[in-house]
Amino acid sequence: MRWFVLTSALAVALLGATPAMSQVCDEKIEIAPGPGEIDVYHSQAEYNCCAWIDTEVLQLGAEIDIFEREQLEAPCDCLCCFDIIVGVSGLSPGEYVLRIWKNSECIGGDDVLYGTWVVDVEGLSDPSVRTTYIPCVETTAPADVGTWSTIKALFRPASAQ
């Protein structure tokens, strides 16, 4: 247990926050329709710091559901902000209902509706889905610390190490 306390103190010194605290995420959704496509930018999405974000896009007619799901091997004792980008192409011109769903341990592990938007699409494009997420850390660590994985490991509860 003492090792965990010392390790946590090191992580606090490196990241400027306590493991029980979170980054302050100012979540925003930006939707950019283009010719036959819709690009969705979910900036500052709050998820566990040790997660990777899996996205799934389901379309049924003029309804598009985007599911963001937190994937964890061993959760950290902190929350961080991520930028999630999803692009859906190959849409016919018209009006679409777009829903974004979040799923994370901090909100109970179920799909929760984050929001619904109505989007007008003009023009045509080839079908495709593009997704990515970018960890959004508002601080940097000294060069001699090692990798981001090492820093994340400092925030895992002692039972997971």
N, CA, C and O of each residue as an XYZ file, in Angstrom:
644
protein
N       0.821     -1.190      0.000
C       0.000      0.000      0.000
C       0.868      1.257      0.000
O       0.519      2.252     -0.636
N       1.969      1.218      0.692
C       2.826      2.390      0.745
C       3.362      2.752     -0.637
O       3.470      3.930     -0.979
N       3.702      1.720     -1.440
C       4.188      1.986     -2.785
C       3.153      2.745     -3.594
O       3.507      3.664     -4.332
N       1.855      2.374     -3.470
C       0.798      3.049     -4.201
C       0.699      4.514     -3.797
O       0.517      5.379     -4.654
N       0.816      4.803     -2.511
C       0.748      6.188     -2.035
C       1.901      6.989     -2.608
O       1.696      8.116     -3.059
N       3.111      6.438     -2.604
C       4.255      7.150     -3.165
C       4.096      7.330     -4.669
O       4.408      8.391     -5.209
N       3.612      6.296     -5.338
C       3.391      6.388     -6.772
C       2.342      7.438     -7.089
O       2.506      8.213     -8.032
N       1.265      7.476     -6.313
C       0.223      8.475     -6.537
C       0.772      9.883     -6.332
O       0.422     10.806     -7.067
N       1.631     10.039     -5.332
C       2.231     11.348     -5.101
C       3.070     11.762     -6.300
O       3.066     12.933     -6.679
N       3.798     10.812     -6.909
C       4.569     11.107     -8.102
C       3.653     11.509     -9.252
O       3.946     12.455     -9.983
N       2.556     10.796     -9.408
C       1.608     11.125    -10.480
C       1.017     12.504    -10.267
O       0.837     13.253    -11.227
N       0.710     12.855     -9.021
C       0.173     14.184     -8.723
C       1.184     15.243     -9.112
O       0.829     16.265     -9.700
N       2.440     15.000     -8.786
C       3.471     15.971     -9.135
C       3.620     16.098    -10.645
O       3.859     17.191    -11.157
N       3.479     14.985    -11.360
C       3.646     15.013    -12.813
C       2.470     15.627    -13.541
O       2.661     16.372    -14.502
N       1.258     15.332    -13.104
C       0.072     15.768    -13.828
C      -0.652     16.938    -13.188
O      -1.572     17.494    -13.788
N      -0.257     17.321    -11.988
C      -0.860     18.487    -11.362
C      -2.283     18.254    -10.905
O      -3.043     19.216    -10.795
N      -2.683     17.013    -10.632
C      -4.039     16.719    -10.161
C      -3.973     15.475     -9.291
O      -3.053     14.668     -9.421
N      -4.941     15.322     -8.412
C      -4.968     14.117     -7.607
C      -5.694     13.030     -8.362
O      -6.572     13.336     -9.170
N      -5.363     11.764     -8.132
C      -6.007     10.682     -8.873
C      -7.511     10.668     -8.722
O      -8.212     10.268     -9.651
N      -8.031     11.089     -7.585
C      -9.477     11.071     -7.385
C     -10.165     12.203     -8.129
O     -11.391     12.210     -8.238
N      -9.407     13.154     -8.639
C      -9.997     14.287     -9.359
C     -10.013     14.003    -10.852
O      -9.451     13.011    -11.317
N     -10.651     14.868    -11.576
C     -10.750     14.732    -13.021
C     -10.313     16.017    -13.685
O     -10.240     17.072    -13.055
N     -10.024     15.909    -14.974
C      -9.897     17.119    -15.755
C     -11.284     17.736    -15.831
O     -12.286     17.032    -15.710
N     -11.347     19.015    -16.025
C     -12.635     19.662    -16.230
C     -12.900     19.644    -17.730
O     -12.235     20.337    -18.499
N     -13.879     18.843    -18.133
C     -14.192     18.690    -19.553
C     -15.366     19.597    -19.919
O     -16.400     19.595    -19.251
N     -15.193     20.351    -20.961
C     -16.243     21.223    -21.480
C     -16.751     20.568    -22.770
O     -16.381     20.969    -23.874
N     -17.617     19.538    -22.602
C     -18.070     18.756    -23.752
C     -18.873     19.618    -24.726
O     -19.749     20.387    -24.330
N     -18.548     19.467    -26.006
C     -19.258     20.182    -27.070
C     -19.424     19.255    -28.263
O     -18.560     18.427    -28.551
N     -20.535     19.406    -28.942
C     -20.793     18.669    -30.182
C     -20.850     19.684    -31.318
O     -21.593     20.664    -31.254
N     -20.059     19.439    -32.353
C     -20.123     20.238    -33.574
C     -20.495     19.290    -34.702
O     -19.903     18.221    -34.849
N     -21.477     19.688    -35.493
C     -21.935     18.862    -36.605
C     -21.726     19.657    -37.886
O     -22.193     20.789    -38.018
N     -21.015     19.041    -38.828
C     -20.700     19.717    -40.083
C     -21.197     18.867    -41.246
O     -20.523     17.922    -41.657
N     -22.389     19.200    -41.787
C     -22.854     18.469    -42.968
C     -22.085     18.931    -44.207
O     -21.734     20.103    -44.340
N     -21.835     17.988    -45.101
C     -21.187     18.293    -46.368
C     -21.933     17.573    -47.467
O     -23.000     17.010    -47.220
N     -21.394     17.577    -48.682
C     -22.061     16.871    -49.770
C     -22.161     15.370    -49.474
O     -21.160     14.657    -49.532
N     -23.357     14.898    -49.161
C     -23.592     13.487    -48.904
C     -22.970     12.960    -47.624
O     -22.820     11.748    -47.470
N     -22.606     13.843    -46.704
C     -21.950     13.373    -45.486
C     -22.263     14.246    -44.274
O     -22.715     15.385    -44.392
N     -22.003     13.667    -43.112
C     -22.115     14.387    -41.848
C     -20.858     14.085    -41.054
O     -20.530     12.921    -40.825
N     -20.153     15.124    -40.632
C     -19.004     14.982    -39.744
C     -19.419     15.447    -38.357
O     -20.024     16.508    -38.203
N     -19.092     14.646    -37.349
C     -19.441     14.956    -35.965
C     -18.149     15.070    -35.164
O     -17.314     14.166    -35.188
N     -17.991     16.185    -34.456
C     -16.837     16.423    -33.597
C     -17.343     16.513    -32.157
O     -18.027     17.473    -31.801
N     -17.017     15.539    -31.343
C     -17.380     15.557    -29.922
C     -16.099     15.890    -29.168
O     -15.280     15.017    -28.883
N     -15.948     17.158    -28.858
C     -14.728     17.587    -28.190
C     -14.910     17.543    -26.677
O     -15.997     17.784    -26.152
N     -13.820     17.231    -26.000
C     -13.759     17.191    -24.534
C     -14.753     16.190    -23.931
O     -15.344     16.458    -22.885
N     -14.937     15.042    -24.586
C     -15.819     13.991    -24.067
C     -15.154     13.358    -22.843
O     -13.992     12.958    -22.904
N     -15.881     13.270    -21.749
C     -15.317     12.786    -20.486
C     -15.426     11.269    -20.369
O     -16.521     10.706    -20.408
N     -14.273     10.619    -20.224
C     -14.190      9.177    -20.026
C     -13.026      8.880    -19.081
O     -12.229      9.765    -18.770
N     -12.936      7.633    -18.628
C     -11.848      7.210    -17.767
C     -10.514      7.423    -18.481
O     -10.397      7.156    -19.677
N      -9.515      7.902    -17.749
C      -8.208      8.215    -18.347
C      -7.531      7.019    -19.007
O      -6.767      7.197    -19.955
N      -7.792      5.817    -18.532
C      -7.130      4.625    -19.072
C      -7.956      3.930    -20.151
O      -7.629      2.815    -20.556
N      -8.998      4.561    -20.609
C      -9.883      3.942    -21.606
C      -9.405      4.228    -23.019
O      -8.663      5.178    -23.268
N      -9.847      3.385    -23.928
C      -9.849      3.751    -25.336
C     -11.319      3.787    -25.719
O     -12.134      3.072    -25.137
N     -11.655      4.611    -26.691
C     -13.051      4.850    -27.035
C     -13.380      4.125    -28.335
O     -12.763      4.360    -29.374
N     -14.367      3.239    -28.250
C     -14.853      2.499    -29.403
C     -16.119      3.210    -29.895
O     -16.969      3.589    -29.089
N     -16.245      3.388    -31.194
C     -17.445      4.016    -31.740
C     -18.126      3.058    -32.701
O     -17.479      2.271    -33.392
N     -19.444      3.146    -32.725
C     -20.247      2.347    -33.641
C     -21.292      3.266    -34.253
O     -21.911      4.067    -33.553
N     -21.486      3.150    -35.557
C     -22.472      3.956    -36.263
C     -23.524      3.024    -36.846
O     -23.205      2.100    -37.595
N     -24.778      3.275    -36.494
C     -25.900      2.504    -37.038
C     -26.837      3.458    -37.758
O     -27.241      4.481    -37.205
N     -27.180      3.117    -38.998
C     -28.109      3.939    -39.775
C     -29.309      3.105    -40.167
O     -29.171      1.997    -40.685
N     -30.474      3.642    -39.919
C     -31.717      3.031    -40.349
C     -32.521      4.131    -41.034
O     -33.155      4.952    -40.370
N     -32.490      4.142    -42.364
C     -33.172      5.191    -43.121
C     -32.558      6.544    -42.830
O     -31.361      6.754    -43.025
N     -33.387      7.456    -42.365
C     -32.944      8.821    -42.083
C     -32.560      9.013    -40.614
O     -32.476     10.144    -40.135
N     -32.328      7.912    -39.907
C     -31.893      7.993    -38.507
C     -30.487      7.415    -38.391
O     -30.210      6.313    -38.866
N     -29.613      8.177    -37.753
C     -28.228      7.754    -37.555
C     -27.944      7.799    -36.055
O     -28.113      8.832    -35.408
N     -27.509      6.656    -35.516
C     -27.131      6.572    -34.111
C     -25.628      6.349    -34.027
O     -25.091      5.431    -34.647
N     -24.953      7.198    -33.254
C     -23.520      7.058    -33.010
C     -23.355      6.667    -31.543
O     -23.785      7.391    -30.645
N     -22.731      5.519    -31.315
C     -22.493      5.017    -29.969
C     -21.018      5.188    -29.629
O     -20.154      4.674    -30.340
N     -20.727      5.899    -28.558
C     -19.375      6.015    -28.023
C     -19.322      5.096    -26.806
O     -20.128      5.222    -25.885
N     -18.362      4.171    -26.813
C     -18.281      3.217    -25.701
C     -16.868      3.178    -25.146
O     -15.895      2.947    -25.864
N     -16.791      3.410    -23.858
C     -15.519      3.347    -23.147
C     -15.095      1.883    -23.011
O     -15.874      1.049    -22.549
N     -13.865      1.575    -23.412
C     -13.316      0.224    -23.297
C     -12.170      0.266    -22.290
O     -11.241      1.063    -22.423
N     -12.246     -0.606    -21.277
C     -11.256     -0.595    -20.202
C     -10.686     -1.982    -19.954
O     -11.421     -2.969    -19.942
N      -9.381     -2.053    -19.755
C      -8.768     -3.273    -19.232
C      -8.695     -3.152    -17.723
O      -9.131     -4.048    -17.000
N      -8.148     -2.054    -17.251
C      -8.084     -1.749    -15.824
C      -8.319     -0.245    -15.683
O      -7.498      0.549    -16.145
N      -9.416      0.157    -15.060
C      -9.709      1.587    -14.965
C      -8.722      2.331    -14.076
O      -8.188      1.774    -13.116
N      -8.489      3.584    -14.404
C      -7.687      4.478    -13.572
C      -8.631      5.199    -12.614
O      -9.850      5.168    -12.781
N      -8.060      5.832    -11.633
C      -8.840      6.577    -10.655
C      -8.927      8.042    -11.083
O      -8.706      8.944    -10.275
N      -9.250      8.273    -12.353
C      -9.366      9.646    -12.846
C     -10.204      9.652    -14.127
O     -10.372      8.628    -14.789
N     -10.713     10.818    -14.447
C     -11.451     11.037    -15.691
C     -10.693     12.060    -16.521
O     -10.121     13.006    -15.980
N     -10.689     11.870    -17.832
C      -9.987     12.766    -18.752
C     -10.903     13.141    -19.909
O     -11.960     12.546    -20.118
N     -10.464     14.139    -20.645
C     -11.211     14.615    -21.811
C     -10.635     13.994    -23.081
O      -9.417     13.911    -23.239
N     -11.504     13.563    -23.975
C     -11.105     12.985    -25.251
C     -11.816     13.756    -26.359
O     -12.911     14.281    -26.154
N     -11.196     13.821    -27.523
C     -11.845     14.347    -28.714
C     -12.216     13.158    -29.592
O     -11.366     12.331    -29.921
N     -13.488     13.078    -29.969
C     -13.977     11.968    -30.780
C     -14.500     12.539    -32.092
O     -15.284     13.487    -32.101
N     -14.058     11.953    -33.192
C     -14.441     12.430    -34.518
C     -15.066     11.270    -35.276
O     -14.479     10.192    -35.374
N     -16.263     11.498    -35.814
C     -16.963     10.485    -36.595
C     -17.462     11.148    -37.876
O     -18.063     12.222    -37.838
N     -17.208     10.498    -39.004
C     -17.710     10.983    -40.281
C     -18.495      9.885    -40.978
O     -18.026      8.752    -41.083
N     -19.675     10.214    -41.448
C     -20.530      9.266    -42.164
C     -20.761      9.825    -43.559
O     -21.246     10.946    -43.712
N     -20.414      9.045    -44.577
C     -20.571      9.479    -45.972
C     -21.507      8.543    -46.713
O     -21.920      7.511    -46.184
N     -21.836      8.913    -47.942
C     -22.707      8.089    -48.780
C     -24.178      8.309    -48.490
O     -25.012      7.456    -48.794
N     -24.495      9.451    -47.903
C     -25.885      9.760    -47.553
C     -26.599     10.408    -48.734
O     -26.006     11.185    -49.483
N     -27.852     10.086    -48.887
C     -28.682     10.750    -49.886
C     -29.077     12.119    -49.358
O     -29.128     12.322    -48.145
N     -29.357     13.066    -50.255
C     -29.808     14.375    -49.791
C     -31.095     14.238    -48.980
O     -31.953     13.408    -49.281
N     -31.209     15.070    -47.947
C     -32.410     15.061    -47.124
C     -32.125     15.393    -45.674
O     -31.017     15.789    -45.311
N     -33.139     15.225    -44.863
C     -33.057     15.534    -43.441
C     -32.807     14.246    -42.653
O     -33.473     13.235    -42.875
N     -31.840     14.293    -41.732
C     -31.477     13.135    -40.924
C     -31.620     13.475    -39.440
O     -31.356     14.601    -39.017
N     -32.041     12.483    -38.664
C     -32.052     12.604    -37.208
C     -30.783     11.906    -36.722
O     -30.575     10.717    -36.966
N     -29.948     12.668    -36.035
C     -28.672     12.168    -35.536
C     -28.732     12.091    -34.016
O     -29.057     13.075    -33.350
N     -28.415     10.908    -33.465
C     -28.385     10.735    -32.009
C     -26.996     10.270    -31.599
O     -26.389      9.425    -32.257
N     -26.501     10.836    -30.499
C     -25.215     10.412    -29.946
C     -25.478      9.796    -28.573
O     -26.155     10.372    -27.721
N     -24.917      8.606    -28.397
C     -25.074      7.834    -27.163
C     -23.704      7.683    -26.513
O     -22.708      7.440    -27.195
N     -23.661      7.829    -25.173
C     -22.427      7.609    -24.418
C     -22.598      6.384    -23.537
O     -23.683      6.116    -23.021
N     -21.501      5.643    -23.373
C     -21.512      4.487    -22.493
C     -20.181      4.454    -21.755
O     -19.132      4.256    -22.368
N     -20.223      4.648    -20.441
C     -19.002      4.583    -19.638
C     -19.349      4.098    -18.240
O     -20.504      4.145    -17.817
N     -18.345      3.641    -17.545
C     -18.536      3.167    -16.176
C     -19.021      4.294    -15.266
O     -19.799      4.051    -14.344
N     -18.566      5.535    -15.519
C     -18.940      6.640    -14.626
C     -20.413      7.019    -14.765
O     -20.940      7.721    -13.902
N     -21.095      6.575    -15.826
C     -22.542      6.844    -15.952
C     -23.333      5.546    -15.877
O     -24.469      5.480    -16.348
N     -22.734      4.511    -15.285
C     -23.465      3.282    -15.017
C     -23.245      2.143    -15.990
O     -23.771      1.051    -15.773
N     -22.486      2.355    -17.059
C     -22.190      1.270    -17.987
C     -23.284      0.971    -18.999
O     -23.209     -0.041    -19.696
N     -24.299      1.825    -19.100
C     -25.367      1.642    -20.076
C     -25.290      2.738    -21.134
O     -24.719      3.802    -20.894
N     -25.873      2.471    -22.312
C     -25.958      3.508    -23.336
C     -26.920      4.581    -22.859
O     -28.080      4.300    -22.556
N     -26.422      5.834    -22.793
C     -27.226      6.966    -22.345
C     -27.263      7.976    -23.487
O     -26.225      8.340    -24.039
N     -28.466      8.425    -23.835
C     -28.614      9.394    -24.916
C     -27.991     10.722    -24.504
O     -28.412     11.337    -23.524
N     -26.986     11.158    -25.257
C     -26.311     12.431    -24.982
C     -27.055     13.588    -25.645
O     -27.156     14.672    -25.071
N     -27.580     13.359    -26.858
C     -28.309     14.415    -27.541
C     -28.835     13.968    -28.884
O     -28.394     12.964    -29.443
N     -29.802     14.743    -29.401
C     -30.435     14.478    -30.693
C     -30.397     15.762    -31.522
O     -30.677     16.849    -31.018
N     -30.049     15.619    -32.798
C     -29.974     16.758    -33.708
C     -30.653     16.396    -35.016
O     -30.688     15.227    -35.401
N     -31.192     17.398    -35.698
C     -31.739     17.234    -37.044
C     -30.761     17.933    -37.983
O     -30.438     19.107    -37.802
N     -30.291     17.185    -38.999
C     -29.244     17.684    -39.888
C     -29.717     17.574    -41.327
O     -30.223     16.532    -41.744
N     -29.551     18.660    -42.092
C     -29.871     18.659    -43.519
C     -28.612     18.338    -44.316
O     -27.566     18.955    -44.117
N     -28.724     17.360    -45.227
C     -27.603     16.951    -46.073
C     -27.967     17.260    -47.519
O     -29.071     16.965    -47.977
N     -27.017     17.861    -48.225
C     -27.196     18.135    -49.645
C     -26.113     17.406    -50.418
O     -25.046     17.123    -49.873
N     -26.372     17.100    -51.674
C     -25.369     16.470    -52.533
C     -25.193     14.992    -52.246
O     -25.945     14.401    -51.471
N     -24.181     14.398    -52.886
C     -23.905     12.964    -52.767
C     -22.423     12.735    -52.497
O     -21.589     13.596    -52.779
N     -22.105     11.566    -51.949
C     -20.714     11.149    -51.753
C     -20.664      9.623    -51.710
O     -21.699      8.964    -51.612
N     -19.460      9.069    -51.784
C     -19.287      7.621    -51.678
C     -19.473      7.176    -50.236
O     -19.118      7.913    -49.316
N     -20.024      5.981    -50.020
C     -20.254      5.491    -48.653
C     -18.959      5.223    -47.897
O     -18.029      4.621    -48.432
N     -18.910      5.673    -46.660
C     -17.804      5.344    -45.756
C     -18.146      5.827    -44.354
O     -19.017      6.675    -44.160
N     -17.437      5.265    -43.385
C     -17.526      5.720    -41.992
C     -16.096      5.891    -41.507
O     -15.278      4.981    -41.644
N     -15.792      7.049    -40.942
C     -14.465      7.327    -40.393
C     -14.641      7.657    -38.915
O     -15.484      8.476    -38.553
N     -13.844      7.017    -38.066
C     -13.915      7.326    -36.637
C     -12.509      7.374    -36.057
O     -11.614      6.657    -36.504
N     -12.332      8.212    -35.077
C     -11.087      8.284    -34.331
C     -11.355      8.966    -33.000
O     -12.347      9.677    -32.845
N     -10.470      8.745    -32.049
C     -10.523      9.499    -30.807
C      -9.112      9.940    -30.462
O      -8.135      9.271    -30.800
N      -9.020     11.063    -29.793
C      -7.737     11.636    -29.423
C      -7.762     11.920    -27.924
O      -8.604     12.689    -27.459
N      -6.845     11.307    -27.156
C      -6.796     11.655    -25.732
C      -6.524     13.143    -25.590
O      -5.711     13.703    -26.325
N      -7.183     13.763    -24.674
C      -7.076     15.208    -24.519
C      -6.501     15.508    -23.140
O      -7.252     15.667    -22.178
N      -5.209     15.585    -23.038
C      -4.548     15.847    -21.772
C      -4.071     17.293    -21.775
O      -3.414     17.731    -22.720
N      -4.394     18.023    -20.739
C      -4.077     19.449    -20.695
C      -2.734     19.749    -20.042
O      -2.480     20.893    -19.666
N      -1.879     18.759    -19.898
C      -0.597     18.979    -19.259
C       0.452     18.107    -19.928
O       0.113     17.179    -20.662
N       1.696     18.392    -19.687
C       2.773     17.562    -20.219
C       3.618     17.067    -19.057
O       3.680     17.703    -18.004
N       4.257     15.946    -19.254
C       5.126     15.357    -18.240
C       6.574     15.571    -18.641
O       6.870     15.702    -19.829
N       7.480     15.608    -17.678
C       8.900     15.733    -18.015
C       9.349     14.580    -18.910
O       8.775     13.492    -18.856
N      10.365     14.811    -19.726
C      10.826     13.821    -20.703
C      11.319     12.532    -20.056
O      11.230     11.475    -20.680
N      11.835     12.580    -18.829
C      12.394     11.386    -18.198
C      11.348     10.488    -17.541
O      11.710      9.482    -16.932
N      10.056     10.825    -17.647
C       9.007     10.028    -17.021
C       8.768      8.738    -17.782
O       8.489      7.711    -17.162
N       8.864      8.755    -19.062
C       8.589      7.560    -19.863
C       7.420      7.813    -20.783
O       7.289      8.890    -21.364
N       6.581      6.823    -20.908
C       5.479      6.905    -21.866
C       4.178      7.285    -21.180
O       4.073      7.267    -19.954
N       3.187      7.630    -21.999
C       1.850      7.932    -21.490
C       1.286      6.715    -20.754
O       0.581      6.871    -19.757
N       1.586      5.515    -21.231
C       1.123      4.293    -20.571
C       1.659      4.203    -19.145
O       0.952      3.760    -18.241
N       2.903      4.622    -18.945
C       3.481      4.624    -17.599
C       2.733      5.581    -16.698
O       2.428      5.254    -15.551
N       2.438      6.752    -17.208
C       1.707      7.738    -16.413
C       0.314      7.231    -16.091
O      -0.142      7.373    -14.957
N      -0.378      6.638    -17.072
C      -1.716      6.099    -16.818
C      -1.661      5.007    -15.754
O      -2.554      4.910    -14.913
N      -0.622      4.193    -15.793
C      -0.500      3.112    -14.817
C      -0.407      3.650    -13.392
O      -0.834      2.987    -12.447
N       0.144      4.837    -13.239
C       0.239      5.453    -11.913
C      -1.139      5.752    -11.336
O      -1.289      5.841    -10.117
N      -2.132      5.906    -12.178
C      -3.471      6.252    -11.738
C      -4.367      5.044    -11.544
O      -5.514      5.202    -11.126
N      -3.883      3.835    -11.832
C      -4.700      2.641    -11.628
C      -4.753      2.321    -10.148
O      -3.749      2.467     -9.450
N      -5.896      1.890     -9.656
C      -5.982      1.508     -8.248
C      -5.002      0.384     -7.945
O      -4.646     -0.386     -8.838
N      -4.565      0.283     -6.697
C      -3.569     -0.705     -6.305
C      -4.019     -2.133     -6.639
O      -3.184     -2.975     -6.970
N      -5.309     -2.415     -6.557
C      -5.814     -3.766     -6.827
C      -5.638     -4.152     -8.299
O      -5.626     -5.342     -8.613
N      -5.503     -3.187     -9.202
C      -5.371     -3.484    -10.631
C      -3.913     -3.597    -11.064
O      -3.638     -4.029    -12.184
N      -2.967     -3.215    -10.190
C      -1.557     -3.207    -10.595
C      -0.896     -4.525    -10.354
O       0.291     -4.682    -10.642
